[in-house]
Amino acid sequence: MINLCLGIAIILLASAVCKYIAGRSKAEVPGQAEQRLTAGMRELERRLNDVQDVMIAIDEKLSRPGVRV
């Protein structure tokens, strides 16, 4: 289960890096690039928080007595 969540986190990070590299190749004003990067980082942080919330919920569910996998 942790491998699945880790895989999802790696995919999210890889997609963010790809978007960053693709955006970097375009000629933009530095202020606009900074705003885009900040927005992308916020989105990435939101997604990682969602993954973390799911992992915490799964951990709590598995920590209950009598729950078997």
N, C-alpha and C positions, 0 to 999 in steps of 0.2 A: 504494500500500500504506500509506503514511504517512497519507494522507487517510482511509482506512478506520479505522486505529487512532485517529486524532484524532477521528473521528466517534464512535467507541465511547466514548472518554474524555469527550467533550462530553455524550453521552447519560447516562453515569453521573453526571456532575456535575449535570445538569439533574434527574435523578430524585432525587438527594440533596437538592437545593434544594426540590423539590416536597414531599418528605417533611418537610423541616424546616419549611416554611411551613404545611403541613397540621397538623403537631404543635404549632406555635406558636399556632394559633388555638384549640386546646383549653385549657381552664383546668386547669393542673397546678401542683403544688408545684414551685418552682424547682429543688430538688434532683433531683427526678425528671426534669425537663426536661434538666438538665445531664447526667445519666446517659444519657438517650436520645441526646442530641447526641453525647456522647463515643462511645457504641456505634456510632452511625451514621458518625462520622468514622473509627473503626477499620475498619468494613466498607468504606468508600469507599477508604481507604488500602490495604487488602488487595486490592481489585479493581484499583486503579491499579497496584499492584506486579505483579499478574498480567499486566496489559496490557503493562507495561514489560518483563517477562520474555519475553513473546512477541515484542515488537519487537526485543529484543536477540538472541533466537534467530534471527529472520528476517534481521537485519542480519549476523550471523555466517555464516549459510548463504549469503547473497548475496555476502559478502566472499571466499568461497573462490575460488581460481583455477579457471577453467573452467566456472563456473556462469553460465548465461545466462538472462535473463528473457524 
